[in-house]
């Protein structure tokens, strides 16, 4: 039975609108004027370390070494007050008998909090992997390959569920079929096409469609959108 590797933000939890808003607010205050929309379009699905390196180079600014901690301090409070799971994700997880894990560009501390406050942590029994556990973040395949090794599965015996083109490319680079998800709160027109162009095997509009999509891939059926 294949291992199902879930991204977290935008797949399990509807966190990106909150995260992009807080990130833009803190970065702008530290000399990098940026909008939530730009963060969403350019950096969702990539590691925060890579985002900071890119923005520092573009703006000739050196951010405080603890900038990620500063963003997290603000964001954690917003998450505790406002964060919600993706609609239908708990029911989809309950319908699956497959081994599963989370592999996300977020830190382990952030993952622990977000899965706890949304009630999803018990569905993964501690099988949660974060960006700081590998040298190269998404779209390099390191994180998904690391998760597969830790879960004792070959890459070809895994299925990834991702919501960003960067995440899809990560799965493809790891040699894993990818189910693209467009039911997140911040999807924009044409997002399904962008996921397919990045290499998604199939795209689903809601979590209610996930069990059937996994069954189809497991059976070797054709991709559908």
ABEGO torsion letter per residue (X at the ends): XBBBBBBABGAABBAAAAAAAAAAAAAAAAGBBBBAAAAAAAABGBBAAAAAAAAAAAAGBBBBAAAAAAAAAAAAAAAAAABBBBBGAAAAAAABABBBBBBBABBAAAAAAAAAAAGAAAAAGGBBBBAAABABBOABAAAAAAAAAAAGBBAAABBBBBABAAAAAAAAAAGBBBBBBAABAABBBGAAAAAAAAGBABBBABAAAAAAAAAAAAAGBBBBX
